[in-house]
Amino acid sequence: MVKANVSMDHPTFVYVRPLHPSRLHLHRQFESIFQKIDYTHIFLKINLGMHGELDEHEKMVAALKQVYVVISTLAVPQRLEQFKIIDAIKQAGNIKAVLNFEEDVTAYTIKDSIDPRTCNRVIIYWPQGNIVSQDLISSWENKTGIALQRTHIPEQGIIKLSEKNILVAILHNIFSKGDQMSFELTADNLKASELYPYYKDNSVDKLLDICLVNPPKPKLVAFA
């Protein structure tokens, strides 16, 4: 998000949690971005100087008073923590736009933040190339010619696991129930793909092709 925002030449202020070994790579990425920016414009583009927690209300308010658009990058299990950000936004009093960030849609999110058509609207990210009718395992088998061993778990078994595991609950909601696609759009909803038809998404099929010839390094994702 930081990299994309700076690359679009937008002034950027980052409020980050205090340095922790598990987030060291993220801070290094920020420092790398910082070093590559033209120093004559550095203070107009990016400010990485404020570290704080979500519980530090006054510090958040001070940070928010320096911006007019807020993009939250909290992970799904922390979504309720966003109420702390909202409380700080109300006190700051100068915020014009609040957006919730989802991966694979960074460019859309930044475009939404400055697009007057999105004011007080809900933006739906449904990239057509990422809506697949067949499962990903079958797609991968077709591309590689390798049959994978499958272990089928009854839905009730997944539901039972999800009672104590938020990650399982999220995966069940997305891939089994399909709740991210099984609702009707309202007048307040806008499709990002229709707002920006010129923007080309990476389809699932294309990403699988990339994994065939130049697979990315494995990454660890924490739902906490």
C-alpha positions, 0 to 999 in steps of 0.5 A, a space after each residue: 500500500 505504501 509503495 503503491 501510494 508513493 509511486 502514484 505521487 501521493 503525499 503519504 503518512 504511515 502510522 505503524 506499530 512499534 518495531 517488533 522482530 516479526 515485523 522487521 521485514 515490513 519496516 525494512 521495506 518502508 526504509 527502502 521506499 524512503 531511500 529511493 524517493 527524491 530527497 527534494 520532495 521527501 517531506 511532501 511524499 512520505 512520513 514514516 516517523 510516527 510509531 504507535 499502538 491502536 490503544 494510544 488514542 491521542 497519538 492516533 489523533 495527532 497523526 490523523 490531523 496531518 492527513 485527510 484520507 485514511 486507509 486501514 490495513 488491519 487484518 481480518 481478525 482485527 477488524 473490530 479494532 478499527 472502531 478505535 481508529 474511527 473514534 480517533 477520526 471523529 476527534 481529529 475532525 478533518 478526515 474526508 475519506 475512510 477506506 478499508 484495504 484488501 490485498 490484491 486491490 491496492 491500486 483500486 483502493 488508492 484510486 477510490 480515495 481520490 475519486 469523487 464518484 466513490 463518495 459515501 459508496 461501498 466499492 465491490 472488488 470482483 475482478 472477472 479474471 479471479 472468478 473461477 467456476 472450477 476449483 483451483 486444484 483442478 486448474 493446477 492439475 491441468 497445467 502441471 499434468 500431476 494428479 494431487 491426492 485429495 482429502 475431503 472433509 465434510 462441511 460439518 467437520 469444517 464448521 466444528 473446526 472453525 469454532 476455535 480457529 478464525 482462519 478456518 472460519 474465514 476460509 469456510 466463509 469464502 470458499 465453502 459458503 461463497 458469501 463474498 459473492 452470494 449477495 445482491 448489489 444495492 444502489 450504494 454499491 459500485 464495482 471497481 472493475 466498472 469504475 476503472 475498466 482500463 485497469 488490467 487485473 492479474 487473473 487467477 489463471 495468469 498467476 498460476 502460469 507465473 507459479 509454473 515458470 517463476 514461483 514466488 518465495 513462500 510467505 508466512 501469513 499470520 491471522 492474529 
